[in-house]
Amino acid sequence: MQRGNARQRIFWDDRDRNRFIELLSESARRFDVAIFCFVLMGNHVHLVAQTHRPNLSRWMHWLTVAYTVFFSRRHRGASGHLFQGRYKGFLVQEGDYLLGLGRYLHLNPVRGVSLGRGTPSERRKRLRAFRWSSYLGYAGLKKPYPFVEEEMVLGELGGARKDERVRYRRFVEEGLVREVENPFEAVRWQAVLGNETFVQKLRDRLKGLHRHGREIPSLRRIGRVVRTEEVLEKVAKKFRMQRERMQRKGERGLKARNVAMWMIWESGTKSLREIGELFGGLDYAAVAQRIRRTRLAHSARATSQLRKEMLNVET
């Protein structure tokens, strides 16, 4: 995912969107990247892709710089940075994880407080009218984008090939009538979406090879194993609090509780959903909010000290 700087809009009109899609197509060819899914929102872009060479950073750099040059020349009144720093990337396991992620992202245009209003029928109509994603091609509602490689995703649903687009359309639009799982709840190490076996295989491959962390910096954490129990004990000791109270349901406003959630998330051993379960069944969104607030309340120096004390990490 790549956001606009300070959450500003990165697409002002359809000409901007069309140009980004042209550059996305060109970049896929230049850098030998397989594009599985894309969604262009007002102030951010979602991409699901696979690099065939270790060039993820160079690909994203070329794409964002090329679009920024176009945008700046066309909108001469625009000033400052267009994009907000580095992209946010995750490694995704194939199969159900990839399929669920694609559905979740394709539903983005009809999700949220403002976009998610209306009946399922009204939202379906808006989803099918939204042109700036790969969904309509997958669903058989328009000609697919030539650069989007759909075969692997469509193949995950099984069944006869001639019906695969109908099956995909039903699969995605099922999310309009019932709440579908947010795949980002299950992210581990702040960088990996997959099951325990997938994470373990990745950890084994990356041991001693942390140079690969330059592609997705969060992957540097995977080679380090920090036990959740150890983090909980250290936080409880630091704040002179019983672990049972720190983790008990209904305890609010406890600094130790919030710091413990934050440090466990930093360690990468638990997803947001699993952290919520550790602390009395908190919703993953509430966990994410507390972690964010706690992190913002600490200076860079204080954060570095906490990581050193709780996670044995030098930053």
Secondary structure as GFF3:
##gff-version 3
##sequence-region A 1 315
A	DSSP	beta_strand	2	3	.	.	.	ID=ss1
A	DSSP	three_ten_helix	5	7	.	.	.	ID=ss2
A	DSSP	alpha_helix	14	31	.	.	.	ID=ss3
A	DSSP	beta_strand	33	40	.	.	.	ID=ss4
A	DSSP	beta_strand	44	51	.	.	.	ID=ss5
A	DSSP	alpha_helix	56	74	.	.	.	ID=ss6
A	DSSP	beta_strand	91	92	.	.	.	ID=ss7
A	DSSP	alpha_helix	96	106	.	.	.	ID=ss8
A	DSSP	three_ten_helix	108	110	.	.	.	ID=ss9
A	DSSP	alpha_helix	120	129	.	.	.	ID=ss10
A	DSSP	alpha_helix	135	138	.	.	.	ID=ss11
A	DSSP	alpha_helix	151	155	.	.	.	ID=ss12
A	DSSP	three_ten_helix	161	163	.	.	.	ID=ss13
A	DSSP	alpha_helix	164	173	.	.	.	ID=ss14
A	DSSP	three_ten_helix	174	176	.	.	.	ID=ss15
A	DSSP	three_ten_helix	183	186	.	.	.	ID=ss16
A	DSSP	beta_strand	192	193	.	.	.	ID=ss17
A	DSSP	alpha_helix	196	206	.	.	.	ID=ss18
A	DSSP	three_ten_helix	210	214	.	.	.	ID=ss19
A	DSSP	three_ten_helix	217	221	.	.	.	ID=ss20
A	DSSP	alpha_helix	228	238	.	.	.	ID=ss21
A	DSSP	alpha_helix	243	247	.	.	.	ID=ss22
A	DSSP	alpha_helix	255	267	.	.	.	ID=ss23
A	DSSP	alpha_helix	272	278	.	.	.	ID=ss24
A	DSSP	alpha_helix	284	296	.	.	.	ID=ss25
A	DSSP	alpha_helix	300	311	.	.	.	ID=ss26
###
